[in-house]
Amino acid sequence: MNFTVFLILLFTIGTAIGFTEVFLNNKRKETGQIKYKWIFPVVLIFYILMLTSTFVEYFVIQRKINIFVVSLGLFLIIIRFLLKYWSVKNLGKFWSPNIEIREKHELIKAGPYKYLRHPAYLTSILDILIAPIIANAYFTFVWTFIGYLTLTLIRIHLEEKALIEKFGEEYIEYQKETSAILPLPKFLLIKWSLFQINSNKLFHGGRK
């Protein structure tokens, strides 16, 4: 099997598994109020653009494949699946591909949520980056990393605005104690929490 065939099979299987995860986990979730409904379609479009860019760069530039970089990508696949399973298992019925708040929503702080507020979003970043890493598509890696990280930070900001509305001070304290997607020093956590609070006040104060 040559590398191109391996790449196509790997990406096809990976995409199929990703959609299967969403379908199966969606069946188990508790339905709630979906906020900012545009987010999931934008993420899906971004994923399609990433795959297209990866294959275009792979076939047009035709770099010599670096096996070390490929191995790194395969290792990240394992990390991604383990972290995604751990995250979804702990969220249980509260998992959703959307920003979705339930009437009897619970703030989960167990499992990976003891260390990160949004470990599932970290796995989404890995989803976007693994393909260009394995394909040695470095230009695609750069623009997808910058673009998707920006989108993820916007999504986190919007989701945490909704969670603060739901849980109030409890979630603000959780922000101060726990990093979002990567471990950070405590003083940065507090600054981020204050930014969220001030932005929420500005948002609500401007509404009529």
Buried (B, 14 or more C-beta within 10 A) or exposed (E): EEBEEEBEEBBEEBBEEBEEBBEEBEEEBBEBEBBBEEBBEEBEEBBEBBBEBBBEBBEEEEEEBEEEBBEEBEEBBEEBBEBBEBBBEBBEBBBBBBBBBBEEBEEBBEBBBEEBBBBBBBBBBBBBBBBBBBBBBBEBBEEBBEBBBEBBEEBBBBBBBBBBEBBEEEBBEBBBBBBBBEEBEEEEBEEBBEEBEEBBEEEEEEEE
